[in-house]
Amino acid sequence: MNIKKVLTAGAAVAIAMTLATACGSNSTSSSGSDTSGGSSSSNGSGTIALLLPDTTSSARYETQDKPDFTAEVNKLDPSAKVDYENAQGDASTQQQQAEAAITNGAKVLVVDPVDSTAAATIVTEADKAGVKVISYDRMISKAPVDYYVSFDNEEVGKLQGQYIADHTPKGGTVVMIDGAQTDNNALAFAKGAHDVLDPLFKNGTLKLGYETYTPNWDPQNGLREMEQALTKLNNHVDAVLSANDGLAGSVIQALSAQHLAGKVPVTGQDATDDGLHDIMLGTQSMTVYKAVPKEAQVAAQLAVDILKGQKPSSDLVNGTQDNGSGTPIPAVLLQPVVVTKDNIQDTVIKDGFTTMAKINNPK
């Protein structure tokens, strides 16, 4: 597969916020509608639709985003109703779910898009119906969404890239297994990584041996990609920049088959129990921790404010983001954190994000 470099516009604005306490696990659930977020009645505040993309790219959507968002809405407005759907990686399904939510009277759509470009149609239809849209975690491209809630995604890539820069021997060969090209976040992750690594590739300090996007963030695709990289490079790989923990697991599987696991740095993202388990074993080097409960809580606060016709506080929305629509999108961007074996206790454990029992025995 040909090497591709990523060019994307827009610099992210990092807003440091206190991390929230929550516990997560790595089990996944089947898709479906969940209306347990509150009672629905003629006197209620209304309905918020939470539309998440899949259950394969990360366990977080079912185990953290969905329950944390719903719980926060219930806390802020018990009369509000949350309708939940998961598109299971299908952009057409997500489009249909959004249309159904609008037809059923949702006043706010909180959308984590399967396809950042295709989801612009969702925004267009919502706007015609007078429904507000919060682009959640992943930015919807070239569409006038009302708010964006996520992390500083270019910073995520920079953290991964800097780790590779700091832990790869001079002249070493780097493989980059990027996320899905249809995910605007994946483009931002790759851009951030390239911002750090391209000068080193250019001056010969490091070599870029292989790079590819991974359709649908699918770990099986990631496994094939890493196997192809090892074949192309005759196993001469000194570091792997893997975009998230799911892909890192596939990278480690391919490296293990060549007796290379634990011998080269491997990055990750999401601080999943599986990824943290591999870090403790020494086969994965780092992950980027994003406080998903805080992200879900912020999105819930925005959604409830919109539902009640209130303008969100300037203390909550402190920046803007460019998504190519020509209009700056009001944004909340949270700060990602590097986690290694040395600071697991002081980060994800201290915050209550997970436990050592779950890390030692991931599901």
N, C-alpha and C positions, 0 to 999 in steps of 0.2 A: 504494500500500500504506500502511496506517495506521502511524503512529509508535507504537512500543511501548517503554515503559521497563521496565527489568529490576529486579525485587526479588528478592533471594535472601538466605538467612540464612547466618551463619557467618563469622567473621573468620579469615583465614589466619594461621598462625604462621610467620614467616620464619626459616629456619635457614641461615645463611651457611655454605657448605661449599666447599672448594677444588675448582676446576674440573679435570676430568680431560682427558687428551690422547686425541684420536681424530681420524680423518679421515673425512669424509662426502662423498657425491656426491648428485646429484639424480635419478638414474635410479631407476625403479621396476620391481619384479618382479611376476610373476603370483602369485596366491595359491596356497596348497597346503600340504601337511604337510611339515615338515622335522624329521627325527629325528637330525640329525647332531650334536646337542649332547652326545653321550657314549654309551658302550656300555651296552646294557641286558642285565642278567643277573640270575639269582636272588640273586647276592651283592651286587648294586648297591644304592645308597642308595634308588633309586626314581625316579619320573618327575615332572617339572614340566611343566605345560602352559602355554605362552605364547600367549595369544589376543589378537591385535591387530585393530583395527577396520576398516582400509581401506588403500588405496594411493593415494587421490586427494586427501585433505585435506592430506597432507604426505608428501614423499618419505622422511622420517626413519624411518618404521616398517620399511621394507625395508632401507634403507642403513645405519641406525644402531641402532635399538632391538633388532631381531632379532639381528644379528651380535654386538653388544656384550653383550647379555644372555647369549647362548649361550656366548660366549668366557669370560665371568666365571664362569658355572656350571662350565664345564670346568676352569677354573683352581682353583676352590674345592673341587670334588668331581668328579674325573674319572670316577667310577663312576655319577654321576647322568645321567639322560637328559632331554633337552629335546624335547618335542613342540610344534611350532609350527603355528599355523593363523592365517589372515587371513580375516575375515568379508566383506571387500569391501563394507562399508557396509550389510550386511543383518543386522538384529538377530536374526531367526529363524535365520539361518545360524549366527550366533555361539552362540545357545542350543544348537543341534544339535552344534556343535563342542565345547561345554563338556560336554554329556551324554556324547558319545563319549569324551572324555578321562577323565571319571569312570568310565565303564564299563570303559575300558582300563587302569584302575588308577593314574591320576595321583593323587599325594598332595597336590599344591599346584597351584592355578590362579592364574596371573598374568593378570589380565583388564583390558584397556583397552576399556571398553564402547562399542559402537556407539551404544546408547541407554542413558543413565544410569539411567533408571527401569525399563525392561524387564529390564535385567541383574540386578535384584534377585532374579528367579526363579533365575538361575544360582547365586547365593549360597545361596538356600534349599535347592536340590537338593544343592549341595556340602556344606552343613552336615549334612543328613540322612545323607550318605555318609561323614561324618567327614573331609572334604577341606577344607583351609584355602584361603582366598581372599585374594590381595593385589590391591587395586584400584590399577591402574597408570595413571599420568598423568591419567586422568579418574576422578572419584569415582563409584562406584555408589551411587545414592540410596536412602535408607530401607531399608538392608539391613545386617546386622551383619557387615560384612567384617572380616577379622582385622587387616589393615594397609593403609595408604594411602601410596603413594609418588608424589610429584609436585613441582610448583613452587608457589610462593605465587601462585596464579592471580589473586586480586584485585589483588595487586601488579603483575602483568603489565598489567592494565587501567588501573591508576593511572599506570603509566609511560607508556602510550599516551595517556591522557587529559591528563597533564601536558605531554607534548610538544605536543599540540594547543593546550592553553591558552597555552603559551609562544610558539607560532609562528603564531597566527592573529590577524589585525588586529582591533582592537576593533570590535564590531558585526558581525563576520564570521559567515557561515553555515556550519555544520558538518553533514556527512553522516556517519552511523555505519552501517557495514556489519558487523554482528555475525556470529558463527559460528552453528552449528546449535543450535536451541533444545532439541534432545534431548540435547545434550552439556552436562553440569553445568559443565564448565570454561568453556564459552562464556557461561554465565550469570554465572560469577564474573568473567570478563574484563569483561563489560559492566557489572556492578555496580561494579567498581573504577574503570572509566572514568567512570561516572555520579557516583561519589563526588567525583571531581575537577571534573567539568564541570557538574553540575546547579546548583551555586551561581552559576556564571557564566551559565548559561541563565536562571536565575531573576532575576538582577539586570540582565540585558540586555547584559552584556559580550560574550556570544556568543549566537548563535541556533541552535537545533537545527532544521534544515530538513527532515531525513528520516532515519529509522532503520528498519532491518529486520533480522530474523534471516535466515540463509542456510541452507536445507535441505541437510543432508549436507555442509556446508562446500564445496559444489560450485562451482568457479570459474565455470562457465557460468551458474549461478544468480546468482553475484555480479556477473557482467557485466550480466545483465538488470536486476538491482537498481540498479546504478549508472547505467545508461542511463535507468531510470525516474526516479531522483533528479534527473538533469540535466534531463530533460524537465519534471518538476514545478517545478523551480527556475529554469527558463529559463537554465541554465548558470551561475547565480549561486551558485557554490560556492567557499568560501574555504579549506576543509580537509576531509580525509576520514579518519576513524578507521576503518581497516580492521583486522579482528581478527587476520589472519595474512598471511603473504607470498603464499600462493596467491590469496587474495581481493584483495590489493593489486595483483597482476598484472592481474586483471580490471578493477579500478578504473582502473589506468593505461591499459589498452586503451580503456576508455570515455572517459577524459579526452583521450587522444590524438586520438580521432575528432572532438573539439570544439576541438582545438588548445590544450588546457589542461594537458597533461602537463608536469610540472616547474614549473608556476606555482602549485600549491597543495600544502601538506604532505599526505603520505600515510603512514600508519603501517603496521607489519607485525609479524610474530612468527615465530619459528623460525630466523631467520638462515639461510635456504636460500641456495644459490648463486644462484638466480634473483633472490631478493630483494636479496641483496648486490650483484649485478650492476646492478640498477635503482638502488640507492643510489649506486653509483659513477657511473652515468649522470646522476643528479640527478632522476630521475622518481619515486623513492621516497625518503622522508626518513629513516626509521629502521626498525629491526626490534628485537624483543626476543629476545635470545639466551638460550637455555636449554641448559645443558650436558647434552644427551641421554645421552652416554656415562656420565656420573656417575649419572644417574637409573637407567639400565639396570643399572649395577653395584650400586647400592644395592638395587634390587629382587632381583637375583640373590643378593646376600648374605642378604637376608631369606628368600628361598625355600629356599636351602640350609640355613640355620639351622632352619627349620621341618621340612625333610626329615629332618634329623638329630635332631629332637626337642630342639633347643637354644633357649633364650630369647635373642632378639636383644639385643645390647648396648644399654645406655641411652645410650651415645655415638652410636649409630646412630639410635635412635628417641627423639627429643627433644620431641615435641609430640603434640597430638591434633587431630582435625578433626571437625566436626559434619556428618553427612550426613542428618540427619532421622530416624535410626533410634532415637533416644533413648539411645544409648550412644556416648560419645566414642570415636572410632576412633584407635588409635595411628598416628602419622603421621611421615613424614620429608618436609619441604618445603624444596626447594632455592631459591636466590635467583636471580631473573632479572636480566639486565643489558641496558641500552639500548646499541645499536650504531648509530652514524652513520658517515658518510664519514670523519669526523675520527679515530675510534678503532677502525676495523676492524683495523688492524695490532696494536693493543694488546689486542684481545679475541679474536676468533675465529681470527685468524692465529697470534697468540702461543700460544694454547691448543692449536694443532694441529687445531682443529675443521674447518677447510677450508684451502684455499690460494688465492693470488691467481690462479694458473693456472685453477683451477676457477671462481672468481668471474668472471674475464674471459671464460671460455668455458664457461658452464653447459650441461649436457646437456638 
